[in-house]
């Protein structure tokens, strides 16, 4: 009996060894899988980081490298049509324009971005890029807009709508050539004081040349240039549905409140149907809160 019991013990021990070995192999296999998955996750994360860094470092505007969140300046060529616009009024025609682009910190050209195009007053020899930086950049970037300005390499002899249109179109050509699909990005024009008159002239011209104009922001405006711009450029009846936001200061002594309401009335009489007017406690100035409201409104209508 004793010998028989010993044999059963030996048999049990013998049967246990394969089970233990199988368990060890299974545990090792599981560990290897976990290690492989961990390695794969790390590799993918590193790859994505490298890919993102490579995409960021490869960003170029008109051939000039830049990083998201920065403002870049480039010389850009004028097309034959743009040269014809620039020469209106007897202006000497330059070979190139100066384009300035400002982008948010999360800018990725594979996405669609709204583009804000500032128009400056001709007073004090201001350029469009000056207004981009001084009046619109901080609010525009915070609202998730790309900002774009086009100017001549020097001040125009006669600061005509044709000159402004030529330089702005050259800058728009540059963004279209730099980022695939950007020709479909929505675009709004903005102008303060004399720049509001410029925006009224330029926006219909841009629409006539294929730009997707989805907003016009006018502040400190005391004359209606939009109706005349629409009549000259003839961008089509659909342009009359372009959203227009007029920002008026209660204490504006240059573009008085009643004058700005008169401008709104004239624009409505022309046939524009989507108009809002916002007022603020202030004078002849660009009000950041009003700019933010206008840009939010334009974006809400783009969806």
C-alpha positions as CSV (number, residue, x, y, z in Angstrom):
1,X,0.0,0.0,0.0
2,X,2.8,2.3,0.8
3,X,4.5,1.8,-2.5
4,X,1.2,2.3,-4.3
5,X,0.6,5.6,-2.6
6,X,4.1,6.7,-3.5
7,X,3.4,6.0,-7.1
8,X,0.3,8.1,-7.1
9,X,2.3,11.0,-5.6
10,X,4.8,10.6,-8.3
11,X,2.1,10.5,-11.0
12,X,0.5,13.6,-9.6
13,X,3.8,15.5,-9.5
14,X,4.5,14.3,-13.1
15,X,1.1,15.6,-14.3
16,X,1.6,19.0,-12.5
17,X,4.9,19.8,-14.3
18,X,3.3,20.3,-17.8
19,X,0.6,22.5,-16.3
20,X,3.2,24.7,-14.6
21,X,5.2,24.9,-17.8
22,X,2.1,25.8,-19.8
23,X,1.2,28.5,-17.3
24,X,4.7,29.9,-17.4
25,X,4.6,30.0,-21.2
26,X,1.2,31.6,-21.2
27,X,2.3,34.2,-18.8
28,X,5.4,34.9,-20.9
29,X,3.2,35.2,-24.0
30,X,0.9,37.6,-22.3
31,X,3.8,39.7,-21.0
32,X,5.3,39.8,-24.5
33,X,2.0,41.0,-25.9
34,X,1.8,43.7,-23.3
35,X,5.3,44.7,-24.0
36,X,4.6,44.8,-27.8
37,X,1.5,46.9,-27.3
38,X,3.4,49.3,-25.1
39,X,6.2,49.5,-27.6
40,X,3.6,50.1,-30.4
41,X,1.8,52.9,-28.5
42,X,5.1,54.6,-27.8
43,X,6.2,54.2,-31.4
44,X,2.9,55.6,-32.7
45,X,3.1,58.6,-30.3
46,X,6.6,59.4,-31.3
47,X,5.7,59.1,-34.9
48,X,2.7,61.4,-34.5
49,X,4.9,63.9,-32.7
50,X,7.6,63.7,-35.3
51,X,4.9,64.0,-38.0
52,X,3.4,67.1,-36.3
53,X,6.8,68.7,-35.9
54,X,7.7,68.0,-39.5
55,X,4.4,69.5,-40.7
56,X,4.8,72.5,-38.5
57,X,8.4,73.1,-39.6
58,X,7.4,72.7,-43.3
59,X,4.8,75.5,-43.2
60,X,5.6,78.1,-45.8
61,X,3.8,81.2,-47.0
62,X,4.8,82.3,-50.4
63,X,8.0,80.3,-49.8
64,X,8.8,81.9,-46.4
65,X,8.9,79.4,-43.5
66,X,6.8,80.2,-40.5
67,X,5.4,78.6,-37.3
68,X,1.8,78.7,-36.2
69,X,1.0,81.6,-34.0
70,X,3.4,83.9,-35.8
71,X,3.1,86.8,-38.3
72,X,5.0,86.4,-41.6
73,X,5.7,88.8,-44.4
74,X,6.5,87.9,-48.0
75,X,6.9,89.6,-51.4
76,X,4.4,88.2,-53.8
77,X,4.0,88.6,-57.6
78,X,1.1,90.5,-59.2
79,X,-0.8,88.9,-62.0
80,X,-1.5,90.7,-65.3
81,X,-5.0,91.5,-64.1
82,X,-3.8,92.8,-60.8
83,X,-1.2,95.0,-62.5
84,X,-4.1,96.5,-64.6
85,X,-6.0,97.3,-61.3
86,X,-2.9,98.8,-59.7
87,X,-2.2,101.1,-62.7
88,X,-5.6,102.8,-62.4
89,X,-5.4,106.5,-61.6
90,X,-1.9,106.7,-63.2
91,X,-0.1,104.7,-60.5
92,X,3.3,103.3,-61.5
93,X,2.9,99.5,-61.5
94,X,5.2,97.5,-59.2
95,X,6.3,93.9,-60.0
96,X,5.2,92.6,-56.6
97,X,3.1,93.2,-53.6
98,X,3.8,92.8,-49.9
99,X,1.6,90.1,-48.2
100,X,1.4,89.7,-44.4
101,X,-0.2,86.6,-42.8
102,X,-1.0,86.1,-39.1
103,X,-2.1,82.6,-37.9
104,X,-3.4,81.2,-34.6
105,X,-1.2,78.9,-32.5
106,X,-3.1,75.8,-33.6
107,X,-3.0,76.7,-37.3
108,X,-3.1,73.6,-39.5
109,X,-3.7,74.3,-43.2
110,X,-5.3,70.9,-43.7
111,X,-8.3,72.4,-41.9
112,X,-10.6,75.1,-43.1
113,X,-10.0,78.6,-41.6
114,X,-11.9,81.8,-41.8
115,X,-9.8,84.6,-43.2
116,X,-10.1,88.3,-42.1
117,X,-8.8,90.8,-44.7
118,X,-8.3,94.3,-43.2
119,X,-8.6,97.5,-45.2
120,X,-6.9,100.6,-43.7
121,X,-7.6,104.3,-44.1
122,X,-5.4,106.2,-46.5
123,X,-5.0,108.9,-43.8
124,X,-1.6,109.1,-42.0
125,X,-0.1,106.9,-44.7
126,X,-1.4,103.8,-43.0
127,X,-1.1,100.4,-44.8
128,X,-3.5,97.4,-44.5
129,X,-0.9,95.5,-42.6
130,X,-0.8,98.3,-40.0
131,X,-4.4,97.9,-39.2
132,X,-4.0,94.1,-39.2
133,X,-1.5,94.4,-36.4
134,X,-2.9,97.4,-34.5
135,X,-6.7,96.8,-34.7
136,X,-7.6,93.2,-35.5
137,X,-4.8,90.7,-34.8
138,X,-5.3,90.0,-31.1
139,X,-9.1,89.6,-31.3
140,X,-9.0,87.8,-34.7
141,X,-6.5,85.2,-33.5
142,X,-8.4,84.7,-30.2
143,X,-11.5,84.1,-32.3
144,X,-9.7,81.5,-34.4
145,X,-9.3,83.5,-37.6
146,X,-6.4,83.8,-40.0
147,X,-5.5,87.4,-40.9
148,X,-4.2,88.5,-44.3
149,X,-3.2,91.9,-45.7
150,X,-1.8,92.9,-49.0
151,X,0.0,96.3,-49.7
152,X,2.3,97.8,-52.3
153,X,6.0,97.8,-51.8
154,X,5.6,101.6,-51.4
155,X,2.7,103.9,-50.9
156,X,0.6,104.5,-54.0
157,X,0.7,107.8,-55.8
158,X,-3.1,107.6,-55.9
159,X,-4.5,105.3,-53.2
160,X,-7.3,104.0,-55.4
161,X,-9.7,101.1,-54.9
162,X,-7.9,99.5,-57.9
163,X,-4.6,99.7,-56.1
164,X,-6.0,98.3,-52.9
165,X,-7.8,95.5,-54.8
166,X,-4.6,94.6,-56.7
167,X,-2.5,94.2,-53.6
168,X,-5.2,92.4,-51.7
169,X,-5.8,89.9,-54.6
170,X,-2.0,89.3,-54.8
171,X,-2.0,88.4,-51.1
172,X,-5.0,86.1,-51.6
173,X,-3.3,84.4,-54.6
174,X,-0.3,83.8,-52.3
175,X,-2.4,82.0,-49.6
176,X,-4.2,80.0,-52.3
177,X,-0.8,78.8,-53.7
178,X,0.6,78.1,-50.3
179,X,-2.2,76.0,-48.8
180,X,-4.2,73.4,-50.8
181,X,-7.9,73.9,-50.5
182,X,-7.6,77.5,-49.1
183,X,-9.6,78.8,-52.1
184,X,-12.7,77.5,-50.3
185,X,-11.9,79.2,-47.0
186,X,-14.5,81.8,-46.0
187,X,-13.3,85.3,-46.0
188,X,-14.5,88.6,-44.4
189,X,-13.4,92.1,-45.0
190,X,-12.9,94.7,-42.2
191,X,-12.4,98.4,-42.2
192,X,-12.2,101.3,-39.8
193,X,-13.0,104.9,-40.8
194,X,-11.6,105.4,-44.3
195,X,-10.8,101.7,-44.2
196,X,-14.5,100.9,-43.9
197,X,-15.0,102.8,-47.2
198,X,-12.2,100.7,-48.6
199,X,-13.8,97.5,-47.4
200,X,-17.0,98.5,-49.1
201,X,-15.2,98.8,-52.4
202,X,-12.9,95.8,-52.0
203,X,-15.3,93.2,-50.8
204,X,-17.4,93.1,-54.0
205,X,-14.3,93.0,-56.1
206,X,-12.9,90.0,-54.2
207,X,-16.3,88.3,-54.6
208,X,-16.2,89.0,-58.4
209,X,-12.8,87.3,-58.5
210,X,-14.0,84.1,-56.9
211,X,-13.4,84.7,-53.2
212,X,-16.0,83.3,-50.8
213,X,-17.0,86.5,-48.9
214,X,-19.0,85.7,-45.8
215,X,-18.8,88.9,-43.9
216,X,-18.1,92.7,-44.0
217,X,-17.2,94.5,-40.8
218,X,-17.5,98.3,-40.9
219,X,-16.7,100.6,-38.0
220,X,-16.5,104.4,-37.9
221,X,-18.1,104.6,-41.3
222,X,-19.9,107.8,-42.4
223,X,-20.3,107.1,-46.2
224,X,-21.8,104.2,-48.1
225,X,-19.1,102.9,-50.4
226,X,-20.5,99.3,-50.4
227,X,-23.4,100.2,-52.7
228,X,-21.1,101.8,-55.2
229,X,-18.7,98.9,-55.0
230,X,-21.5,96.4,-55.6
231,X,-22.7,98.3,-58.7
232,X,-19.1,98.6,-60.2
233,X,-17.9,95.0,-59.5
234,X,-21.3,93.3,-60.1
235,X,-20.5,90.1,-58.1
236,X,-24.0,88.8,-58.5
237,X,-27.3,89.0,-56.6
238,X,-26.2,86.4,-54.1
239,X,-23.7,88.9,-52.8
240,X,-26.6,90.9,-51.3
241,X,-27.0,88.2,-48.7
242,X,-23.5,88.8,-47.3
243,X,-23.6,89.5,-43.6
244,X,-22.7,93.1,-42.7
245,X,-21.9,94.3,-39.2
246,X,-21.7,98.0,-38.5
247,X,-20.0,99.0,-35.2
248,X,-20.8,102.6,-34.1
249,X,-19.4,104.6,-31.1
250,X,-21.9,106.7,-29.2
251,X,-19.3,109.5,-28.9
252,X,-17.9,109.3,-32.4
253,X,-17.5,112.9,-33.7
254,X,-16.0,111.9,-37.1
255,X,-18.6,109.3,-38.0
256,X,-21.6,110.4,-35.9
257,X,-24.1,107.8,-34.7
258,X,-26.8,109.2,-37.0
259,X,-24.5,109.1,-40.0
260,X,-23.7,105.5,-39.4
261,X,-27.4,104.7,-39.2
262,X,-27.9,106.5,-42.4
263,X,-25.2,104.4,-44.0
264,X,-27.1,101.3,-42.9
265,X,-30.3,102.6,-44.4
266,X,-28.5,103.2,-47.8
267,X,-27.1,99.7,-47.7
268,X,-30.5,98.2,-47.0
269,X,-31.9,100.3,-49.9
270,X,-29.4,98.7,-52.2
271,X,-30.8,95.3,-51.4
272,X,-28.5,93.9,-48.7
273,X,-30.6,91.9,-46.3
274,X,-28.4,90.6,-43.5
275,X,-27.3,93.7,-41.5
276,X,-26.6,94.2,-37.8
277,X,-25.6,97.4,-36.1
278,X,-23.9,97.3,-32.7
279,X,-23.1,100.4,-30.6
280,X,-20.6,100.9,-27.8
281,X,-19.6,103.6,-25.4
282,X,-16.7,105.2,-27.2
283,X,-15.6,107.4,-29.9
284,X,-13.9,107.0,-33.4
285,X,-12.2,103.8,-32.7
286,X,-12.1,100.0,-33.3
287,X,-13.8,98.4,-30.3
288,X,-12.5,94.9,-29.5
289,X,-15.7,93.7,-28.0
290,X,-17.6,94.7,-31.2
291,X,-15.0,93.0,-33.4
292,X,-15.4,89.8,-31.4
293,X,-19.2,89.9,-31.7
294,X,-18.9,90.5,-35.5
295,X,-16.5,87.7,-36.1
296,X,-18.5,85.3,-33.9
297,X,-21.6,86.2,-35.9
298,X,-19.9,85.6,-39.3
299,X,-18.6,82.2,-38.1
300,X,-22.0,81.2,-36.9
301,X,-23.5,81.9,-40.3
302,X,-20.7,79.9,-42.1
303,X,-21.8,76.6,-40.5
